[in-house]
Amino acid sequence: TSMSGGSLSLVSGFFGSRPSARLDLERIHAFPSPFRPAFGHDRITFRGTTTNVKIRVYTLSGWLVTTLEKHDSTTEDLVWKPVTNFAGQALASGVYSFIAEGDVAGQKLGKLMIIK
């Protein structure tokens, strides 16, 4: 069945669509931000991740803090717990940036904050 009127035409049926790769990565965000261990926060969750994703967290001066990876399609979350650097040390208060790269083209840049 189809309908039309003016410059608009509607045709019945199923139209499957998949968001573009860019949109998949744009959904990634980190919470809680600010991360406050004094308030009982024990993890940072990156929500909206794709099946295969690598997230690198950096200080604002460009030092790599940690690299997180997920290869799982059962959830769109990647959990960073405990929130420490490569050496297992707690992070200082401040603003950190992250770069997410997935199984789709492009990158997502984001920021998160830690308050002790």
Residue pairs with C-beta under 8 A, 6 or more apart in sequence:
1 11
1 12
2 9
2 10
2 11
2 12
3 9
3 10
4 10
21 102
21 104
21 105
21 106
22 104
22 105
22 106
24 50
24 102
24 104
25 50
25 100
25 102
25 104
25 106
25 107
25 108
26 108
27 47
27 48
27 76
28 46
28 47
28 48
28 49
28 53
28 55
28 100
28 108
28 110
29 46
29 47
29 48
29 110
30 44
30 45
30 46
30 47
30 98
30 110
30 112
31 44
31 45
31 47
32 41
32 44
33 44
33 111
33 112
33 113
34 112
34 113
34 114
34 115
35 41
35 44
35 83
35 112
35 113
35 114
35 115
36 114
36 115
36 116
37 83
37 90
37 116
38 115
38 116
41 83
42 81
42 82
42 83
43 79
43 80
43 81
43 82
43 83
44 79
44 80
44 81
44 83
44 112
45 77
45 78
45 79
45 80
46 53
46 55
46 68
46 77
46 78
46 79
46 80
46 98
46 100
47 76
47 77
48 76
49 55
49 70
49 76
49 77
49 78
49 100
49 102
50 102
50 103
50 104
51 70
51 71
51 72
51 73
51 102
51 103
52 70
52 71
52 102
52 103
53 69
53 70
53 78
53 100
53 101
53 102
53 103
54 67
54 68
54 69
54 100
54 101
54 102
55 67
55 68
55 69
55 78
55 98
55 99
55 100
55 101
56 64
56 66
56 67
56 68
56 98
56 99
57 64
57 65
57 66
57 67
57 68
57 80
57 96
57 97
57 98
57 112
58 64
58 65
58 96
58 97
58 98
58 99
59 65
59 94
59 96
59 97
60 94
60 95
60 96
60 97
64 86
65 85
65 86
65 91
65 96
66 80
66 84
66 85
66 86
68 78
68 80
69 78
70 78
82 88
83 90
83 91
83 114
84 90
84 91
85 91
91 114
92 114
92 116
93 114
93 115
93 116
94 113
94 114
95 111
95 112
95 113
96 111
96 112
96 113
96 114
97 109
97 110
97 111
98 109
98 110
98 111
98 112
99 107
99 108
99 109
100 107
100 108
100 109
100 110
101 107
